[in-house]
Amino acid sequence: MFYQASRGMMRQGAYDAAQGYMNQHMAVIEGSSRKEKMDFKFFKGLVKLRRLQADRESIVNAHEAIKMLQQVRDYVTSTANKKIYQSQRHWQTGLKLLEGDVTSQLARISLKVLPLHCISSETVQNCISLISSAYTVYSGFLEDVSNVVQLGEDTQFPSKKLAKVFLKFAFFCDELLSSTKYAQWGSEVQSIIKQGNSTTGLPHSSTYPSLVVKYILKSVQVDNSMQVQHGIARVLTLLGHYSETHSEFLCQVKQIPCWLFIPWIPQMLAVMDKDEGGILVGLLENIADSYPQALYFPFNVSKSDFGHVGQDRTKRLENLLNNPVIKGFTRALQDLTFPEQRLRNGLVHLKNCLSVGDNKGAQEAFHDLFQDCLDVRAMSSDNRKSGEYNLKFARDYSKKVLKSLGENGSKLNSMDEKSYLEAIKDVMANLVKCQNNLQTGKISLSSLSNWMADYDESQNCIRQGSFLSPSQVHSSIYDKEEYSKTSIEIPGINSSFMKPEPSFHVKLISFDQTLLCLSSKQRPKVLKMRGSDEKDYKFVVKGGEDLRLDQRIEQLFDVMNTILSRDSSCAKRKLSVRTYAVIPISKQCGIMQFVEDTCVLEDVIKDGLTHKLPTSGQPISRQDKNTPVGLLSHLRSEYHEWIAKRGASRNISSESYTNMYRKVGADEVTQKMNVLVSQLPWDALKTGMSRLATSAESFLALRSQFVRSLSVLSICGYIAGVGDRHLSNFLMDTKNGMLVPIDFGYSFGTGVILLPVPELIPFRLTPQFTNLLLPLDSIALLRNDMVRTLSALHSNREIISAVLDVFVNEPLVDWKNEAMKTTNLQQPGPFEGGSESQPRQITSLEQQHVALKVENAHRKLNLWNPADIIISELHSSIHSSKPYLPDLEQIVRGNPEKNIRAGICRSVCETVQEQVDCLIDQATDPNLLGRIWVGWQPWL
């Protein structure tokens, strides 16, 4: 009983209480006549507790933690030498593994403090000896266990425990591999690890990549849990960097079900032109054979990027995925975006091609554009059946575009960017005018797509002239393989980390005949699909954007949620990010799961304002300051005027802000922010939230969940560099108060790197948020959950880093444009080397740009001061060569007398708590909030 209580306390992070229960359990054992037969589970738990205590102690006193671990190591060694345990195999194998765990932990902490001292040769050798000892123990243990398991004799290690050991050794080797690239442990240690040490048994660093691949895949073979699956991302990265891992991968992957690689399909498709693509294409073909609809959309997005090598490799794959029904569905989804938007986006793409001298690419793109929204014959064909709205637009605009650019875009061959813009200026002017007047609200589905309006799944269920009912779909009396080729699965509702069962997946039966067009810039449409389970599924169809970035962020949040669910303190508080399915259909279109029972957070605040502002009972106009719209409009106008005045500009513009960086001090900005905040009721959000509750208890539950989700979302969003967090980019679940983040177009630092007015704060923590918990200490309560979240992510940074690294292999169109913009603004002028070298230079710039984004995410996980990260991003941004950059750096750094982040005179924080304090300091600094773009409304 005491032992079980101790385990529970350990899971909750209450180590002192756990120690008390352990002592009581030990007293019971010593008081019994059977004390010589100590249970190994208890011994293991005792060692684990001391290791956890040492890990916590290392945050504040690494030297004390080293002493604790040395004592634990001696205890394990002395126990292994006792005669009573030497004859018991399960004790010996278990003690050997514990020795490896303790030694590797001891080595890490010893190396952590190594650079802080004058390094002697003896100190270095001691550290190398610990590393070698841990490697020898792990490798010897795994070799013994693998042999025993193959003989079917071992029953001590269940599959999950064995997978954990495999993964532990793989990440240990990966850490050693990383140390050969970055001298975080000092150059002398780096050199020895790189060359190996035959005396101590440490191998040459060239063996580590294959070992990492081998043991990650071995862990996947014996355990399919999500934590183990995330290791696959690291394997894919190593395949691209080390060709010697290919043979090991092919050997191990034969014993792994192909569905485990489904979450990483986009990243595998991205390398089809590279060497590793040759060994991954067979795996993709296996997925296409068994789960074709899991692969169809990612392949449709990626195939246009394939070079000659990739096209040749994927010919069989394309044949396997050939499905006229899903092809029609994909085309119909793209037709739901208004043709005015599609044509305008296409013409902008042609301009981008011509801006880099790619006339051939521009002509090829014109052919696709014409087929998309101007070719009446193609649009009205039986396999597309576009709606009358699209057809009328094509009839009206096709002649105008052909007149400007020639038949088949023939004039593009001789055009430069300037002449092209002149040729299409009238067309673009008309499109801009039309886009401002696009309708919203309810729209007939048939007006945009007759294919969808006419779709009836029963038409695809004909078998030898008889009707196949939905209930027969799951029976065994028909050809399921044939049916799968004529049916469409409801996208995104099946977990990507669970084994797919296509015969049980919900199939699309039909569509609702009415679309709901939302009023946001891209005019997304809410489409309702009817499933074979007699349920309706709502999706938001969004055109004009590359949703692969949103999909990546959601994938990263899923990984973080897995980590948080396995951390005792986070699991106890139920800390997680609310996610939803994102399915890119093409580079310019995708669908997102509609999140039910939510409202925009700004609407909650406006509702609170409605009931807090004084009213006379008489009708008032929307411009009146006693209405929410009128008050918020007044605050924006007041801020506008102040920025324009202090920025010495007649109209509000980015120049006004950049002038203000140099002319306006922190005290004046702080004073202005206080004036703006004081004009609002302090509890508008609190009032709006209380109106969603049915009782006082219900309000407290809503508030508690809101605050927990705000804490975890702030940290997870910070790691992912999610910006543009204005109030319309937060949804709130009206039933439980949980926040749902949406729209990740400005992620991985784009808000700093590309925006003319950079976002200098890590996340949104504005007055209405911090006032929500009053009279309680809101910052302290938010801080506690932020520390829990960041501690869990920091402890599992290898897994998150593996997922981030694999993102580099699949750069996005938006990132490519970012790289071009930042480079052109930093180094204006043509590319060197002529037109033949341009593609290579662009690719290199793109890779550097993406690698820097991922590196900054790594730095956040490694406890860098957030101010240093923002400054680093500014140096690679469009602001890097501007005269106001030094002033901007000083604003970000802060005042040492007022700001915690400025009081830390180093780039890396000592503890997670210190990093969180810096983040909160930066997020709540009125000198930073007062310099943000007006649409962000920092006073709310």
KAFEN-V469393 format. One record per backbone hydrogen bond with DSSP energy under -0.5 kcal/mol. CO is the residue of the C=O (numbers start at 1). NH is the residue of the N-H. If there is no record, write none. Layout:
# KAFEN-V469393
CO | NH
CO | NH
This chain:
# KAFEN-V469393
1 | 5
2 | 6
3 | 7
4 | 8
5 | 9
6 | 10
7 | 11
8 | 12
9 | 14
10 | 13
13 | 15
14 | 18
15 | 19
16 | 20
17 | 21
18 | 22
19 | 23
20 | 24
21 | 25
22 | 26
23 | 27
24 | 28
25 | 29
26 | 30
27 | 31
28 | 32
29 | 32
32 | 35
34 | 37
36 | 38
39 | 43
40 | 44
41 | 45
42 | 46
43 | 47
44 | 48
45 | 49
46 | 50
47 | 51
48 | 52
49 | 53
50 | 54
51 | 55
52 | 56
53 | 57
54 | 58
56 | 59
56 | 60
57 | 60
57 | 61
61 | 65
62 | 66
63 | 67
64 | 68
65 | 69
66 | 70
67 | 71
68 | 72
69 | 73
70 | 74
71 | 75
72 | 76
73 | 77
74 | 78
75 | 79
76 | 80
77 | 81
79 | 82
82 | 85
82 | 86
83 | 87
85 | 88
87 | 89
88 | 92
89 | 93
90 | 94
91 | 95
92 | 96
93 | 97
94 | 98
95 | 99
96 | 100
97 | 101
98 | 102
99 | 103
100 | 104
101 | 105
102 | 106
103 | 107
104 | 108
105 | 109
106 | 110
107 | 111
108 | 112
109 | 113
110 | 114
111 | 115
113 | 116
114 | 117
117 | 119
120 | 124
121 | 125
122 | 126
123 | 127
124 | 128
125 | 129
126 | 130
127 | 131
128 | 132
129 | 133
130 | 134
131 | 135
132 | 136
133 | 137
134 | 138
135 | 139
136 | 140
137 | 141
138 | 142
139 | 143
140 | 144
141 | 145
142 | 146
143 | 147
144 | 148
145 | 149
146 | 150
147 | 151
148 | 153
148 | 154
149 | 152
156 | 158
158 | 162
159 | 163
160 | 164
161 | 165
162 | 166
163 | 167
164 | 168
165 | 169
166 | 170
167 | 171
168 | 172
169 | 173
170 | 174
171 | 175
172 | 176
173 | 177
174 | 178
175 | 179
176 | 180
177 | 180
178 | 181
178 | 182
182 | 184
183 | 186
186 | 190
187 | 191
188 | 192
189 | 193
190 | 194
191 | 195
192 | 196
194 | 205
197 | 201
197 | 202
201 | 203
202 | 197
204 | 207
205 | 208
205 | 209
207 | 211
208 | 212
209 | 213
210 | 214
211 | 215
212 | 216
213 | 217
214 | 218
215 | 219
216 | 220
217 | 221
218 | 222
219 | 223
225 | 229
226 | 230
228 | 231
229 | 232
230 | 233
230 | 234
231 | 234
231 | 235
232 | 236
233 | 237
234 | 238
235 | 239
236 | 240
237 | 241
238 | 242
242 | 245
243 | 246
245 | 249
246 | 250
247 | 251
248 | 252
249 | 253
250 | 254
252 | 255
253 | 256
257 | 260
258 | 261
259 | 262
261 | 264
262 | 265
264 | 268
265 | 269
266 | 270
268 | 271
269 | 272
271 | 274
271 | 277
274 | 277
274 | 278
275 | 278
276 | 279
276 | 280
277 | 281
280 | 284
281 | 285
282 | 286
283 | 287
284 | 288
285 | 289
286 | 290
287 | 291
291 | 294
291 | 295
292 | 295
292 | 296
293 | 297
295 | 299
296 | 300
297 | 301
298 | 302
299 | 303
302 | 305
303 | 306
307 | 311
308 | 312
309 | 313
310 | 314
312 | 315
314 | 318
315 | 319
316 | 320
317 | 321
319 | 322
323 | 327
324 | 328
325 | 329
326 | 330
327 | 331
328 | 332
329 | 333
330 | 334
331 | 335
332 | 336
333 | 336
334 | 337
338 | 341
338 | 342
339 | 343
340 | 344
341 | 345
342 | 346
343 | 347
344 | 348
345 | 349
346 | 350
347 | 351
348 | 352
349 | 353
350 | 354
351 | 355
352 | 356
353 | 356
353 | 358
354 | 357
357 | 359
358 | 362
359 | 363
360 | 364
361 | 365
362 | 366
363 | 367
364 | 368
365 | 369
366 | 370
367 | 371
368 | 372
369 | 373
370 | 374
370 | 375
374 | 376
375 | 379
376 | 380
378 | 381
379 | 386
381 | 384
381 | 385
385 | 450
385 | 451
387 | 391
388 | 392
389 | 393
390 | 394
391 | 395
392 | 396
393 | 397
394 | 398
397 | 401
398 | 402
399 | 403
400 | 404
401 | 405
402 | 406
405 | 411
405 | 412
406 | 409
407 | 410
409 | 412
410 | 413
411 | 414
412 | 415
416 | 420
417 | 421
418 | 422
419 | 423
420 | 424
421 | 425
422 | 425
424 | 428
425 | 429
426 | 430
427 | 431
428 | 432
429 | 433
430 | 434
431 | 435
432 | 436
434 | 437
435 | 438
441 | 517
443 | 515
444 | 447
444 | 448
445 | 448
445 | 449
446 | 388
447 | 389
447 | 390
448 | 387
449 | 453
450 | 454
451 | 455
452 | 455
456 | 459
457 | 460
458 | 461
461 | 463
461 | 468
463 | 466
466 | 463
467 | 469
469 | 472
469 | 473
470 | 473
472 | 475
478 | 480
479 | 483
480 | 484
481 | 485
482 | 485
482 | 486
483 | 486
483 | 487
488 | 508
490 | 493
495 | 498
501 | 504
501 | 505
502 | 505
506 | 490
507 | 532
509 | 457
510 | 530
513 | 445
515 | 443
515 | 517
516 | 518
516 | 526
517 | 441
520 | 523
524 | 518
525 | 527
525 | 541
526 | 516
527 | 529
527 | 539
528 | 512
529 | 531
529 | 537
530 | 509
530 | 510
531 | 534
535 | 531
537 | 529
538 | 594
539 | 527
539 | 541
540 | 542
540 | 592
541 | 525
542 | 590
545 | 547
546 | 549
547 | 551
548 | 552
549 | 553
550 | 554
551 | 555
552 | 556
553 | 557
554 | 558
555 | 559
556 | 560
557 | 561
558 | 562
559 | 563
560 | 564
561 | 565
562 | 566
563 | 566
563 | 567
564 | 567
566 | 568
567 | 571
568 | 572
569 | 573
570 | 574
570 | 575
571 | 574
574 | 576
577 | 579
581 | 593
582 | 584
583 | 591
586 | 589
588 | 544
589 | 585
589 | 586
590 | 542
591 | 583
592 | 540
594 | 596
597 | 734
597 | 735
599 | 732
600 | 603
600 | 604
601 | 605
602 | 606
603 | 607
604 | 608
605 | 609
606 | 610
607 | 611
608 | 612
609 | 612
609 | 613
621 | 624
624 | 627
627 | 631
628 | 632
629 | 633
630 | 634
631 | 635
632 | 636
633 | 637
634 | 638
635 | 639
636 | 640
637 | 641
638 | 642
639 | 643
640 | 644
641 | 645
642 | 646
643 | 647
644 | 649
645 | 648
653 | 656
653 | 657
654 | 658
655 | 659
656 | 660
657 | 661
658 | 662
659 | 662
659 | 663
660 | 664
665 | 669
666 | 670
667 | 671
668 | 672
669 | 673
670 | 674
671 | 675
672 | 676
673 | 677
674 | 678
675 | 679
676 | 679
677 | 680
681 | 684
683 | 687
684 | 688
685 | 689
686 | 690
687 | 691
689 | 692
689 | 693
690 | 693
695 | 699
696 | 700
697 | 701
698 | 702
699 | 703
700 | 704
701 | 705
702 | 706
703 | 707
704 | 708
705 | 709
706 | 710
707 | 711
708 | 712
709 | 713
710 | 714
711 | 715
712 | 716
713 | 717
714 | 718
715 | 719
716 | 720
717 | 722
718 | 721
720 | 748
721 | 749
724 | 726
726 | 729
727 | 601
727 | 602
727 | 730
729 | 742
730 | 601
731 | 740
732 | 599
732 | 734
733 | 737
738 | 733
739 | 578
740 | 731
745 | 747
746 | 723
747 | 750
749 | 752
749 | 753
750 | 754
750 | 755
751 | 759
753 | 878
756 | 758
758 | 760
763 | 765
766 | 769
766 | 770
767 | 771
768 | 772
769 | 772
770 | 773
771 | 774
773 | 776
776 | 778
777 | 781
778 | 782
779 | 783
780 | 784
781 | 785
782 | 786
783 | 787
784 | 788
785 | 789
786 | 790
787 | 791
788 | 792
789 | 793
790 | 794
791 | 795
792 | 796
794 | 797
796 | 799
796 | 800
797 | 801
798 | 802
799 | 803
800 | 804
801 | 805
802 | 806
803 | 807
804 | 807
804 | 808
805 | 808
806 | 809
807 | 810
808 | 811
812 | 816
813 | 817
814 | 818
815 | 819
816 | 820
817 | 821
818 | 822
819 | 823
820 | 824
821 | 825
822 | 826
823 | 827
831 | 834
834 | 837
834 | 838
835 | 838
835 | 839
837 | 841
838 | 842
839 | 843
840 | 844
841 | 845
842 | 846
843 | 847
844 | 848
845 | 849
846 | 850
847 | 851
848 | 852
849 | 853
850 | 854
851 | 855
852 | 856
853 | 857
854 | 858
855 | 859
856 | 860
857 | 861
858 | 862
859 | 864
860 | 863
863 | 909
865 | 868
865 | 869
866 | 870
867 | 871
868 | 872
869 | 873
870 | 874
871 | 875
872 | 876
873 | 876
874 | 877
877 | 880
879 | 882
882 | 885
884 | 888
885 | 889
886 | 890
887 | 891
888 | 892
889 | 893
890 | 894
894 | 896
895 | 898
895 | 899
899 | 903
900 | 903
900 | 904
901 | 904
903 | 905
907 | 865
911 | 915
912 | 916
913 | 917
914 | 918
915 | 919
916 | 920
917 | 921
918 | 922
919 | 923
920 | 924
922 | 925
924 | 926
925 | 928
925 | 929
926 | 930
928 | 931
929 | 932
933 | 936
934 | 937
937 | 940
